[in-house]
Amino acid sequence: MSGEEAAAQQPKTEEQKQDTKPDEGKQNEQQPPSAPEAEKPQDEASYKSLVLSGYGGYDKVKLQVKKGELVPKAGEVLVRVKACGLNFADLMGRQGLYDRLPSPPVTPGMECSGVVEALGEGVTDRKLGDKVIVMNRAGMWQEVVTVLTSHTFLMPEGMTFEEAAAIPVNYITAYMMIFDFGNLRPNQSILIHMAAGGVGIAATQLCQTVKDVTIFGTSSASKHDAIKENGVTHTIDYRTLDYVDEIRKLSPKGVDIVLDPLGGSDTCKAFNLLKPMGKLIAYGAANLLTGQKKNLMALAKTWWNQFSINAMQLLQSNKAVCGYHLGYLDEEMELVGGALSKILDLYKQGKIKPRVDSVWPFQQVTNTFI
């Protein structure tokens, strides 16, 4: 995952009004009336924002300066953003493949971290200066944001802003799939696709909080050392090997859990790879993404190969199929917040550690998509 450093706050200049006094020796001398001195206009408030101007390539993300001052409404807080996260869903959103992102022009970004600078009416559970993690459907890629307090979470002591921006989407997704859907238990096995990605790294770390879990992880060969260091038991180069064959060599019955971010024919493979009582958790369609712009051939291929099963087949298979989409839980912040609370406890215990791939200023944001 890449963290993006918000641009520094612009200094505000304060106009000082000068009082003009007559000379003491001429206090009684009548002076002709003079026109009132024109007041100097104050600088209009503004803030920088990254805006998706339309669907397409990297050039569709523009840095803009928005005029006006953001003011929190009742139940909201104003947060000065220090870092914001870039996720795979943001890449899909840029191509028009993520339906939870409002239509352009729009400011993307589902997560950020920062400092509370203003409180809306009725806010009592946050105070000025609080360091917070923020989640929202969109709009986090800018210098200041206003959000409901229920979408903010206090940062643990010692956590950096970059780490805080790397936590929400990846770790909540991984946590809820592994423990709420997957019910991972000791001595079980799991396949984590894209193990070097944000969710993959989070899932690998979370699996290690359970005793004796065997983790199969796919990635390109150049990333094998990194994912093995992160905790993957068996690495598989998906570019040169058939991951199903490689897993069967080591575990003939298959695995207990598959986390599937790929879609298409890979979902069918995942289901067939499950042991009896195994669980397939589908949470993405990465096979749709093949370049900078939408690929109609990839869309057609993924649709044609989509996984389908009826209730009777599912019953006879003794397997479970689950679907997870964090973007559709934006109205369930109590549920999501409960997961994040447990994740932050694991962070404080030193059992998980967000990995920030790189940090970029707003002006260079295009490079983060490459």
TORRO-179728 format. One record per residue (C-alpha): residue number from 1; residue in one letter; x, y, z. Coordinates in nm, 4 decimals. Layout:
<pts>
+---------+-------+----------+----------+----------+
| drenmar | torro |       xx |       yy |       zz |
+---------+-------+----------+----------+----------+
|     NUM |     A |        X |        Y |        Z |
...
+---------+-------+----------+----------+----------+
</pts>
This chain:
<pts>
+---------+-------+----------+----------+----------+
| drenmar | torro |       xx |       yy |       zz |
+---------+-------+----------+----------+----------+
|       1 |     M |   0.0000 |   0.0000 |   0.0000 |
|       2 |     S |   0.1225 |   0.3527 |  -0.0735 |
|       3 |     G |   0.0717 |   0.6391 |   0.1713 |
|       4 |     E |   0.0325 |   0.9894 |   0.0290 |
|       5 |     E |   0.1591 |   1.2848 |   0.2251 |
|       6 |     A |  -0.0872 |   1.5727 |   0.2365 |
|       7 |     A |   0.0563 |   1.9065 |   0.1357 |
|       8 |     A |   0.1628 |   2.1331 |   0.4183 |
|       9 |     Q |  -0.0885 |   2.3773 |   0.5570 |
|      10 |     Q |  -0.0612 |   2.7152 |   0.3969 |
|      11 |     P |   0.0188 |   2.9933 |   0.6488 |
|      12 |     K |  -0.2644 |   3.2339 |   0.7064 |
|      13 |     T |  -0.1931 |   3.6064 |   0.7122 |
|      14 |     E |  -0.3870 |   3.8230 |   0.9495 |
|      15 |     E |  -0.4582 |   4.1836 |   0.8506 |
|      16 |     Q |  -0.3923 |   4.4323 |   1.1284 |
|      17 |     K |  -0.6033 |   4.7478 |   1.1307 |
|      18 |     Q |  -0.4012 |   5.0682 |   1.1864 |
|      19 |     D |  -0.5607 |   5.3479 |   1.3895 |
|      20 |     T |  -0.4709 |   5.6968 |   1.2629 |
|      21 |     K |  -0.4262 |   5.9680 |   1.5295 |
|      22 |     P |  -0.4092 |   6.3464 |   1.4570 |
|      23 |     D |  -0.0957 |   6.5427 |   1.5554 |
|      24 |     E |  -0.1173 |   6.6657 |   1.9140 |
|      25 |     G |  -0.0397 |   7.0245 |   1.8110 |
|      26 |     K |  -0.3237 |   7.0264 |   1.5642 |
|      27 |     Q |  -0.5910 |   6.8616 |   1.7705 |
|      28 |     N |  -0.8143 |   7.1715 |   1.7571 |
|      29 |     E |  -0.7508 |   7.2462 |   1.3936 |
|      30 |     Q |  -1.0438 |   7.1544 |   1.1784 |
|      31 |     Q |  -0.9515 |   6.8950 |   0.9211 |
|      32 |     P |  -1.1361 |   6.8405 |   0.5953 |
|      33 |     P |  -1.3251 |   6.5112 |   0.5829 |
|      34 |     S |  -1.1324 |   6.2355 |   0.4106 |
|      35 |     A |  -1.2545 |   5.9293 |   0.2316 |
|      36 |     P |  -1.2415 |   5.6157 |   0.4436 |
|      37 |     E |  -0.9379 |   5.4006 |   0.3746 |
|      38 |     A |  -1.0280 |   5.0935 |   0.1773 |
|      39 |     E |  -0.9741 |   4.7745 |   0.3727 |
|      40 |     K |  -0.7317 |   4.5270 |   0.2250 |
|      41 |     P |  -0.9116 |   4.2143 |   0.1124 |
|      42 |     Q |  -0.8330 |   3.9071 |   0.3200 |
|      43 |     D |  -0.6946 |   3.5995 |   0.1488 |
|      44 |     E |  -0.9754 |   3.3621 |   0.0569 |
|      45 |     A |  -0.9514 |   3.0238 |   0.2295 |
|      46 |     S |  -0.8477 |   2.7370 |   0.0041 |
|      47 |     Y |  -0.7189 |   2.3809 |   0.0208 |
|      48 |     K |  -0.5563 |   2.1367 |  -0.2177 |
|      49 |     S |  -0.7465 |   1.8354 |  -0.3452 |
|      50 |     L |  -0.6748 |   1.5505 |  -0.5840 |
|      51 |     V |  -0.9640 |   1.5229 |  -0.8279 |
|      52 |     L |  -1.0512 |   1.2453 |  -1.0713 |
|      53 |     S |  -1.1611 |   1.4479 |  -1.3739 |
|      54 |     G |  -1.2831 |   1.1475 |  -1.5749 |
|      55 |     Y |  -1.2284 |   0.7766 |  -1.6224 |
|      56 |     G |  -0.9084 |   0.6628 |  -1.7885 |
|      57 |     G |  -0.5319 |   0.6762 |  -1.7386 |
|      58 |     Y |  -0.3058 |   0.8340 |  -1.4782 |
|      59 |     D |  -0.3509 |   1.1775 |  -1.6345 |
|      60 |     K |  -0.7130 |   1.1877 |  -1.5173 |
|      61 |     V |  -0.6046 |   1.2593 |  -1.1588 |
|      62 |     K |  -0.5457 |   1.6334 |  -1.1212 |
|      63 |     L |  -0.4233 |   1.8475 |  -0.8321 |
|      64 |     Q |  -0.6702 |   2.1317 |  -0.7797 |
|      65 |     V |  -0.7008 |   2.4189 |  -0.5364 |
|      66 |     K |  -1.0561 |   2.4471 |  -0.4040 |
|      67 |     K |  -1.1808 |   2.7825 |  -0.2793 |
|      68 |     G |  -1.3741 |   2.8334 |   0.0408 |
|      69 |     E |  -1.3522 |   2.7124 |   0.3959 |
|      70 |     L |  -1.4792 |   2.3716 |   0.5040 |
|      71 |     V |  -1.7019 |   2.3932 |   0.8117 |
|      72 |     P |  -1.8140 |   2.0804 |   0.9991 |
|      73 |     K |  -2.1886 |   2.0275 |   1.0296 |
|      74 |     A |  -2.3625 |   1.8966 |   1.3396 |
|      75 |     G |  -2.2068 |   1.5648 |   1.4404 |
|      76 |     E |  -1.9009 |   1.6199 |   1.2200 |
|      77 |     V |  -1.5371 |   1.7113 |   1.2731 |
|      78 |     L |  -1.2885 |   1.8948 |   1.0540 |
|      79 |     V |  -0.9646 |   1.7006 |   1.0115 |
|      80 |     R |  -0.6340 |   1.8377 |   0.8818 |
|      81 |     V |  -0.5071 |   1.5463 |   0.6713 |
|      82 |     K |  -0.1494 |   1.4317 |   0.7304 |
|      83 |     A |  -0.1484 |   1.1162 |   0.5165 |
|      84 |     C |  -0.3955 |   0.9312 |   0.2961 |
|      85 |     G |  -0.3920 |   0.5791 |   0.1559 |
|      86 |     L |  -0.3946 |   0.4501 |  -0.2005 |
|      87 |     N |  -0.5733 |   0.1169 |  -0.2495 |
|      88 |     F |  -0.6455 |  -0.1220 |  -0.5338 |
|      89 |     A |  -1.0058 |   0.0007 |  -0.5341 |
|      90 |     D |  -0.8750 |   0.3491 |  -0.6167 |
|      91 |     L |  -0.7037 |   0.2105 |  -0.9260 |
|      92 |     M |  -1.0264 |   0.0420 |  -1.0336 |
|      93 |     G |  -1.2217 |   0.3580 |  -0.9581 |
|      94 |     R |  -0.9969 |   0.5579 |  -1.1895 |
|      95 |     Q |  -1.0982 |   0.3252 |  -1.4732 |
|      96 |     G |  -1.4689 |   0.3349 |  -1.3864 |
|      97 |     L |  -1.4677 |  -0.0196 |  -1.2477 |
|      98 |     Y |  -1.5525 |   0.0612 |  -0.8841 |
|      99 |     D |  -1.9195 |   0.1384 |  -0.8398 |
|     100 |     R |  -1.8912 |   0.2858 |  -0.4897 |
|     101 |     L |  -1.6953 |   0.5842 |  -0.6180 |
|     102 |     P |  -1.9291 |   0.8710 |  -0.7197 |
|     103 |     S |  -1.9092 |   0.9873 |  -1.0822 |
|     104 |     P |  -1.6328 |   1.2318 |  -1.1818 |
|     105 |     P |  -1.5363 |   1.4968 |  -1.1119 |
|     106 |     V |  -1.4784 |   1.3540 |  -0.7656 |
|     107 |     T |  -1.2089 |   1.3410 |  -0.5013 |
|     108 |     P |  -1.1217 |   0.9733 |  -0.4412 |
|     109 |     G |  -0.9732 |   0.8222 |  -0.1262 |
|     110 |     M |  -1.1374 |   0.6036 |   0.1371 |
|     111 |     E |  -0.8927 |   0.6473 |   0.4230 |
|     112 |     C |  -0.6663 |   0.9062 |   0.5785 |
|     113 |     S |  -0.5160 |   1.0170 |   0.9079 |
|     114 |     G |  -0.4827 |   1.3590 |   1.0591 |
|     115 |     V |  -0.5585 |   1.6016 |   1.3397 |
|     116 |     V |  -0.8986 |   1.7326 |   1.4486 |
|     117 |     E |  -0.9090 |   2.1101 |   1.3928 |
|     118 |     A |  -1.2766 |   2.1963 |   1.4456 |
|     119 |     L |  -1.5868 |   2.0414 |   1.6011 |
|     120 |     G |  -1.9396 |   2.0549 |   1.4687 |
|     121 |     E |  -2.2395 |   2.1196 |   1.6885 |
|     122 |     G |  -2.3094 |   1.8462 |   1.9404 |
|     123 |     V |  -1.9719 |   1.6698 |   1.9112 |
|     124 |     T |  -1.8575 |   1.5504 |   2.2534 |
|     125 |     D |  -1.6532 |   1.2365 |   2.1800 |
|     126 |     R |  -1.3716 |   1.4193 |   2.0009 |
|     127 |     K |  -1.1627 |   1.7203 |   2.0982 |
|     128 |     L |  -0.9358 |   1.9628 |   1.9194 |
|     129 |     G |  -0.5920 |   1.8152 |   1.8582 |
|     130 |     D |  -0.7045 |   1.4518 |   1.8563 |
|     131 |     K |  -0.5006 |   1.2362 |   1.6177 |
|     132 |     V |  -0.7459 |   1.0242 |   1.4229 |
|     133 |     I |  -0.7858 |   0.7560 |   1.1591 |
|     134 |     V |  -1.0616 |   0.8458 |   0.9124 |
|     135 |     M |  -1.2730 |   0.6300 |   0.6801 |
|     136 |     N |  -1.5258 |   0.7432 |   0.4231 |
|     137 |     R |  -1.6783 |   0.6306 |   0.0951 |
|     138 |     A |  -1.4662 |   0.8878 |  -0.0932 |
|     139 |     G |  -1.3148 |   1.2341 |  -0.0627 |
|     140 |     M |  -1.0112 |   1.1698 |   0.1574 |
|     141 |     W |  -0.7443 |   1.2826 |  -0.0912 |
|     142 |     Q |  -0.7329 |   1.6451 |   0.0154 |
|     143 |     E |  -0.5721 |   1.8697 |   0.2752 |
|     144 |     V |  -0.8791 |   1.9030 |   0.4966 |
|     145 |     V |  -1.1938 |   1.6884 |   0.5243 |
|     146 |     T |  -1.5195 |   1.6972 |   0.7174 |
|     147 |     V |  -1.6641 |   1.3653 |   0.8331 |
|     148 |     L |  -1.9066 |   1.2260 |   1.0872 |
|     149 |     T |  -1.7363 |   1.1461 |   1.4175 |
|     150 |     S |  -1.8505 |   0.7837 |   1.3772 |
|     151 |     H |  -1.6085 |   0.7634 |   1.0826 |
|     152 |     T |  -1.3090 |   0.8662 |   1.2960 |
|     153 |     F |  -1.1028 |   0.6506 |   1.5305 |
|     154 |     L |  -0.8355 |   0.7595 |   1.7770 |
|     155 |     M |  -0.4815 |   0.6662 |   1.6778 |
|     156 |     P |  -0.2846 |   0.4544 |   1.9275 |
|     157 |     E |   0.0150 |   0.6103 |   2.0994 |
|     158 |     G |   0.3284 |   0.5774 |   1.8876 |
|     159 |     M |   0.1507 |   0.5113 |   1.5573 |
|     160 |     T |   0.2706 |   0.7314 |   1.2707 |
|     161 |     F |   0.0286 |   0.9128 |   1.0411 |
|     162 |     E |   0.1540 |   0.7022 |   0.7502 |
|     163 |     E |   0.0837 |   0.3788 |   0.9387 |
|     164 |     A |  -0.2583 |   0.5080 |   1.0415 |
|     165 |     A |  -0.3515 |   0.5780 |   0.6786 |
|     166 |     A |  -0.2391 |   0.2261 |   0.5825 |
|     167 |     I |  -0.4558 |   0.0486 |   0.8406 |
|     168 |     P |  -0.8302 |   0.0852 |   0.7699 |
|     169 |     V |  -0.9143 |  -0.0570 |   0.4266 |
|     170 |     N |  -0.6543 |  -0.3338 |   0.4127 |
|     171 |     Y |  -0.6685 |  -0.4592 |   0.7694 |
|     172 |     I |  -1.0456 |  -0.4343 |   0.8173 |
|     173 |     T |  -1.0988 |  -0.6215 |   0.4907 |
|     174 |     A |  -0.8528 |  -0.8934 |   0.5899 |
|     175 |     Y |  -0.9766 |  -0.9183 |   0.9493 |
|     176 |     M |  -1.3464 |  -0.9522 |   0.8673 |
|     177 |     M |  -1.2818 |  -1.2091 |   0.5938 |
|     178 |     I |  -1.0472 |  -1.4247 |   0.8002 |
|     179 |     F |  -1.2245 |  -1.4156 |   1.1350 |
|     180 |     D |  -1.5881 |  -1.3184 |   1.0725 |
|     181 |     F |  -1.6398 |  -1.5237 |   0.7565 |
|     182 |     G |  -1.3457 |  -1.7656 |   0.7647 |
|     183 |     N |  -1.3457 |  -1.8465 |   1.1385 |
|     184 |     L |  -0.9768 |  -1.9322 |   1.1103 |
|     185 |     R |  -0.8635 |  -2.1834 |   1.3732 |
|     186 |     P |  -0.5312 |  -2.3436 |   1.4726 |
|     187 |     N |  -0.3773 |  -2.5969 |   1.2328 |
|     188 |     Q |  -0.5820 |  -2.4798 |   0.9342 |
|     189 |     S |  -0.4547 |  -2.3665 |   0.5931 |
|     190 |     I |  -0.5298 |  -2.0620 |   0.3778 |
|     191 |     L |  -0.4517 |  -1.9403 |   0.0263 |
|     192 |     I |  -0.3807 |  -1.5676 |   0.0011 |
|     193 |     H |  -0.3635 |  -1.4350 |  -0.3545 |
|     194 |     M |  -0.1621 |  -1.1185 |  -0.4204 |
|     195 |     A |   0.0233 |  -1.1752 |  -0.0933 |
|     196 |     A |   0.2511 |  -0.8775 |  -0.1581 |
|     197 |     G |  -0.0438 |  -0.6373 |  -0.1873 |
|     198 |     G |  -0.2064 |  -0.4342 |   0.0883 |
|     199 |     V |  -0.4761 |  -0.6863 |   0.1848 |
|     200 |     G |  -0.2337 |  -0.9745 |   0.1305 |
|     201 |     I |   0.0209 |  -0.8317 |   0.3742 |
|     202 |     A |  -0.2501 |  -0.7593 |   0.6309 |
|     203 |     A |  -0.4042 |  -1.1053 |   0.5940 |
|     204 |     T |  -0.0674 |  -1.2771 |   0.6342 |
|     205 |     Q |   0.0060 |  -1.0888 |   0.9562 |
|     206 |     L |  -0.3400 |  -1.1571 |   1.0977 |
|     207 |     C |  -0.3142 |  -1.5293 |   1.0207 |
|     208 |     Q |  -0.0033 |  -1.5420 |   1.2376 |
|     209 |     T |  -0.2106 |  -1.4427 |   1.5415 |
|     210 |     V |  -0.3568 |  -1.7959 |   1.5215 |
|     211 |     K |  -0.1364 |  -2.0933 |   1.6115 |
|     212 |     D |   0.0096 |  -2.3194 |   1.3403 |
|     213 |     V |  -0.1672 |  -2.1796 |   1.0335 |
|     214 |     T |  -0.0213 |  -2.2824 |   0.6965 |
|     215 |     I |  -0.0207 |  -1.9876 |   0.4552 |
|     216 |     F |   0.0071 |  -2.0329 |   0.0781 |
|     217 |     G |   0.0816 |  -1.7004 |  -0.0873 |
|     218 |     T |   0.0979 |  -1.6074 |  -0.4555 |
|     219 |     S |   0.3051 |  -1.3247 |  -0.5994 |
|     220 |     S |   0.5651 |  -1.2613 |  -0.8667 |
|     221 |     A |   0.9006 |  -1.4259 |  -0.7919 |
|     222 |     S |   1.0710 |  -1.0930 |  -0.7204 |
|     223 |     K |   0.8479 |  -1.0474 |  -0.4142 |
|     224 |     H |   0.8894 |  -1.3932 |  -0.2632 |
|     225 |     D |   1.1552 |  -1.2910 |  -0.0126 |
|     226 |     A |   0.9342 |  -1.0078 |   0.1125 |
|     227 |     I |   0.6185 |  -1.2172 |   0.1563 |
|     228 |     K |   0.8133 |  -1.5003 |   0.3184 |
|     229 |     E |   0.9615 |  -1.2520 |   0.5651 |
|     230 |     N |   0.6077 |  -1.1311 |   0.6320 |
|     231 |     G |   0.4994 |  -1.4845 |   0.7266 |
|     232 |     V |   0.3950 |  -1.6772 |   0.4138 |
|     233 |     T |   0.4727 |  -2.0475 |   0.4600 |
|     234 |     H |   0.4798 |  -2.1520 |   0.0935 |
|     235 |     T |   0.5402 |  -1.8976 |  -0.1853 |
|     236 |     I |   0.4064 |  -1.9563 |  -0.5378 |
|     237 |     D |   0.5005 |  -1.7670 |  -0.8534 |
|     238 |     Y |   0.1632 |  -1.7349 |  -1.0258 |
|     239 |     R |   0.3292 |  -1.6171 |  -1.3477 |
|     240 |     T |   0.5201 |  -1.9391 |  -1.4133 |
|     241 |     L |   0.3399 |  -2.2051 |  -1.2071 |
|     242 |     D |  -0.0135 |  -2.3354 |  -1.1679 |
|     243 |     Y |  -0.0910 |  -2.2484 |  -0.8056 |
|     244 |     V |  -0.3539 |  -2.5242 |  -0.7822 |
|     245 |     D |  -0.0991 |  -2.7914 |  -0.8778 |
|     246 |     E |   0.1606 |  -2.6481 |  -0.6387 |
|     247 |     I |  -0.0816 |  -2.6511 |  -0.3451 |
|     248 |     R |  -0.2023 |  -3.0038 |  -0.4239 |
|     249 |     K |   0.1567 |  -3.1295 |  -0.4117 |
|     250 |     L |   0.1857 |  -3.0134 |  -0.0505 |
|     251 |     S |  -0.1760 |  -3.0499 |   0.0591 |
|     252 |     P |  -0.3611 |  -3.3066 |  -0.1564 |
|     253 |     K |  -0.6987 |  -3.2270 |   0.0008 |
|     254 |     G |  -0.6597 |  -2.8564 |  -0.0636 |
|     255 |     V |  -0.6986 |  -2.5710 |   0.1848 |
|     256 |     D |  -0.9531 |  -2.4592 |   0.4449 |
|     257 |     I |  -0.9884 |  -2.0979 |   0.3296 |
|     258 |     V |  -0.9295 |  -1.9137 |   0.0018 |
|     259 |     L |  -0.9287 |  -1.5341 |  -0.0140 |
|     260 |     D |  -1.0150 |  -1.4526 |  -0.3755 |
|     261 |     P |  -0.9547 |  -1.0978 |  -0.5068 |
|     262 |     L |  -0.9232 |  -1.2148 |  -0.8686 |
|     263 |     G |  -1.2640 |  -1.3239 |  -0.9969 |
|     264 |     G |  -1.3385 |  -1.5012 |  -1.3232 |
|     265 |     S |  -1.1947 |  -1.8501 |  -1.3710 |
|     266 |     D |  -0.9819 |  -1.8135 |  -1.0553 |
|     267 |     T |  -1.2970 |  -1.8194 |  -0.8418 |
|     268 |     C |  -1.3882 |  -2.1577 |  -0.9915 |
|     269 |     K |  -1.0376 |  -2.2840 |  -0.9149 |
|     270 |     A |  -1.0657 |  -2.1539 |  -0.5599 |
|     271 |     F |  -1.3917 |  -2.3374 |  -0.4946 |
|     272 |     N |  -1.2515 |  -2.6654 |  -0.6253 |
|     273 |     L |  -0.9401 |  -2.6181 |  -0.4113 |
|     274 |     L |  -1.1363 |  -2.6121 |  -0.0858 |
|     275 |     K |  -1.1364 |  -2.9008 |   0.1586 |
|     276 |     P |  -1.4736 |  -3.0270 |   0.2867 |
|     277 |     M |  -1.6142 |  -2.7544 |   0.5170 |
|     278 |     G |  -1.3834 |  -2.5065 |   0.3467 |
|     279 |     K |  -1.4736 |  -2.1442 |   0.2816 |
|     280 |     L |  -1.4255 |  -1.9331 |  -0.0310 |
|     281 |     I |  -1.4359 |  -1.5582 |   0.0317 |
|     282 |     A |  -1.4594 |  -1.3482 |  -0.2846 |
|     283 |     Y |  -1.3706 |  -0.9819 |  -0.2404 |
|     284 |     G |  -1.2610 |  -0.8400 |  -0.5736 |
|     285 |     A |  -1.2154 |  -0.8712 |  -0.9487 |
|     286 |     A |  -0.8497 |  -0.7860 |  -1.0053 |
|     287 |     N |  -0.8540 |  -0.9782 |  -1.3328 |
|     288 |     L |  -1.0424 |  -0.6816 |  -1.4782 |
|     289 |     L |  -0.7368 |  -0.4592 |  -1.4371 |
|     290 |     T |  -0.4814 |  -0.5133 |  -1.7134 |
|     291 |     G |  -0.3424 |  -0.1634 |  -1.7776 |
|     292 |     Q |  -0.3990 |   0.2086 |  -1.7381 |
|     293 |     K |  -0.7391 |   0.2055 |  -1.9048 |
|     294 |     K |  -1.0461 |  -0.0171 |  -1.9086 |
|     295 |     N |  -0.9916 |  -0.3332 |  -2.1134 |
|     296 |     L |  -1.3149 |  -0.4527 |  -2.2738 |
|     297 |     M |  -1.1637 |  -0.7907 |  -2.3578 |
|     298 |     A |  -1.0707 |  -0.8478 |  -1.9929 |
|     299 |     L |  -1.4225 |  -0.7460 |  -1.8889 |
|     300 |     A |  -1.5785 |  -0.9920 |  -2.1313 |
|     301 |     K |  -1.3416 |  -1.2741 |  -2.0341 |
|     302 |     T |  -1.4022 |  -1.2265 |  -1.6607 |
|     303 |     W |  -1.7795 |  -1.2105 |  -1.7100 |
|     304 |     W |  -1.7803 |  -1.5230 |  -1.9266 |
|     305 |     N |  -1.5763 |  -1.7190 |  -1.6710 |
|     306 |     Q |  -1.7616 |  -1.5977 |  -1.3640 |
|     307 |     F |  -1.8319 |  -1.8524 |  -1.0946 |
|     308 |     S |  -2.1872 |  -1.9819 |  -1.0631 |
|     309 |     I |  -2.3394 |  -2.2442 |  -0.8333 |
|     310 |     N |  -2.6910 |  -2.3321 |  -0.7222 |
|     311 |     A |  -2.8109 |  -2.4107 |  -0.3728 |
|     312 |     M |  -2.8303 |  -2.7887 |  -0.4272 |
|     313 |     Q |  -2.4718 |  -2.8041 |  -0.5581 |
|     314 |     L |  -2.3560 |  -2.5973 |  -0.2629 |
|     315 |     L |  -2.5381 |  -2.8238 |  -0.0191 |
|     316 |     Q |  -2.3784 |  -3.1370 |  -0.1630 |
|     317 |     S |  -2.0292 |  -2.9870 |  -0.1701 |
|     318 |     N |  -2.0128 |  -2.9141 |   0.2050 |
|     319 |     K |  -1.8422 |  -2.5831 |   0.1291 |
|     320 |     A |  -1.9282 |  -2.2179 |   0.1868 |
|     321 |     V |  -1.9078 |  -1.9239 |  -0.0530 |
|     322 |     C |  -1.8984 |  -1.5709 |   0.0929 |
|     323 |     G |  -1.8780 |  -1.2279 |  -0.0646 |
|     324 |     Y |  -1.7141 |  -0.9300 |   0.1039 |
|     325 |     H |  -1.7171 |  -0.5648 |  -0.0029 |
|     326 |     L |  -1.6101 |  -0.3050 |   0.2541 |
|     327 |     G |  -1.7482 |  -0.0275 |   0.0345 |
|     328 |     Y |  -2.1016 |  -0.1499 |   0.0989 |
|     329 |     L |  -2.0538 |  -0.1417 |   0.4755 |
|     330 |     D |  -2.0215 |   0.2368 |   0.4915 |
|     331 |     E |  -2.3544 |   0.2543 |   0.6775 |
|     332 |     E |  -2.2433 |  -0.0133 |   0.9266 |
|     333 |     M |  -1.9763 |   0.1805 |   1.1105 |
|     334 |     E |  -2.0521 |   0.0121 |   1.4428 |
|     335 |     L |  -1.9721 |  -0.3245 |   1.2843 |
|     336 |     V |  -1.6670 |  -0.1919 |   1.1000 |
|     337 |     G |  -1.5499 |   0.0030 |   1.4059 |
|     338 |     G |  -1.5635 |  -0.3110 |   1.6168 |
|     339 |     A |  -1.3242 |  -0.4836 |   1.3769 |
|     340 |     L |  -1.0915 |  -0.1829 |   1.3692 |
|     341 |     S |  -1.0859 |  -0.1689 |   1.7499 |
|     342 |     K |  -0.9585 |  -0.5286 |   1.7609 |
|     343 |     I |  -0.7028 |  -0.4510 |   1.4898 |
|     344 |     L |  -0.5687 |  -0.1518 |   1.6829 |
|     345 |     D |  -0.5384 |  -0.3723 |   1.9936 |
|     346 |     L |  -0.3241 |  -0.6127 |   1.7906 |
|     347 |     Y |  -0.1111 |  -0.3180 |   1.6775 |
|     348 |     K |  -0.0588 |  -0.2065 |   2.0370 |
|     349 |     Q |   0.0442 |  -0.5635 |   2.1247 |
|     350 |     G |   0.3018 |  -0.5593 |   1.8443 |
|     351 |     K |   0.1335 |  -0.8448 |   1.6560 |
|     352 |     I |   0.0716 |  -0.6489 |   1.3344 |
|     353 |     K |   0.2699 |  -0.3754 |   1.1621 |
|     354 |     P |   0.1394 |  -0.1831 |   0.8580 |
|     355 |     R |   0.3889 |  -0.1775 |   0.5739 |
|     356 |     V |   0.4061 |   0.1551 |   0.3924 |
|     357 |     D |   0.5430 |   0.0984 |   0.0437 |
|     358 |     S |   0.6275 |   0.4606 |  -0.0301 |
|     359 |     V |   0.5244 |   0.8168 |   0.0514 |
|     360 |     W |   0.4508 |   1.0770 |  -0.2162 |
|     361 |     P |   0.3530 |   1.4466 |  -0.2070 |
|     362 |     F |   0.0314 |   1.5521 |  -0.3782 |
|     363 |     Q |   0.2241 |   1.7039 |  -0.6690 |
|     364 |     Q |   0.3649 |   1.3632 |  -0.7652 |
|     365 |     V |   0.0525 |   1.1537 |  -0.7103 |
|     366 |     T |   0.0470 |   1.0258 |  -1.0697 |
|     367 |     N |   0.3619 |   0.8271 |  -0.9962 |
|     368 |     T |   0.1835 |   0.6268 |  -0.7242 |
|     369 |     F |  -0.0433 |   0.4667 |  -0.9829 |
|     370 |     I |   0.2437 |   0.3193 |  -1.1802 |
+---------+-------+----------+----------+----------+
</pts>
